[in-house]
Structure formats: C-alpha cells, structure tokens
Amino acid sequence: MEVTHEQIMRELAEQFQPVLDKSPDGVYLWLGEEHAICNKRLADMFGYTVAEWSGKVPFLDNMVAKPDQSMFAWNYQNRVATLAFPATFRFRGRRKDGSTFAAETDMIPLSWRGHPVAYHFVREIRE
C-alpha cells in the first residue's frame, strides 16, 4: 500500500514535534507546496500564522525575494531532491507584507518512506 503525502506529513509532524517546539530557528519540513509544516518561529519570521503558512503558502514565490529564487530552487533541486547533501546559504527572505530581510538556511535532504523531504532551519541575519 502506497503511503499518501498527508500520512507522511502527519508522521513527520509527530516525529519532529520536539524540534519544531524547541528550535531557536525557524523550522519547516517541505514535501511539496501543499504538504509542508512549520514552527511558530518560522511563521512569525515571515509574518504568517502557523495555520495560514503550513501547506498553504507557496514557499519560493512568497517567502524568497525574486533575485534569490533561482539560487534557492537550484539548491533544492540539486541537493535536496536528489538527496545529495545538505546546503547552507544566505538569501533574502520576503515577508507577507512585502518587506525583505537577510536570512540563512540549512537545507537538509531527508528521505521519509522513499519521498524526498526538505528539512530547513532558517534564521534571520542582522545586517
């Protein structure tokens, strides 16, 4: 029986709840635009609530400033989706109100039930 993305996200939420609750960084797990969860710190950083962000806000288009979107997508496609290796890089985050800020992410590839999952830690960089 093939597992659904919804089931995978329920399992990830349960397994990673301690990290989501206690991390000093914003954290999100991304299986696809409709299948993502985040912690309160990440939602707050980008000006959303957890409920409105998780699995409802396309990350790249709404949370990454336009000039950094191709670099962000490249790192996902060539490192995470292929389960190659983690990547740490800086990007310009974009808040719900349109303002931008300097951020850094640790993008970690994770395989869950054979599906690639992006496991991210995000922190705001004070310039």
Order of alpha helices (4+ residues) and beta strands (2+ residues): alpha-beta-beta-alpha-alpha-alpha-alpha-beta-beta-beta
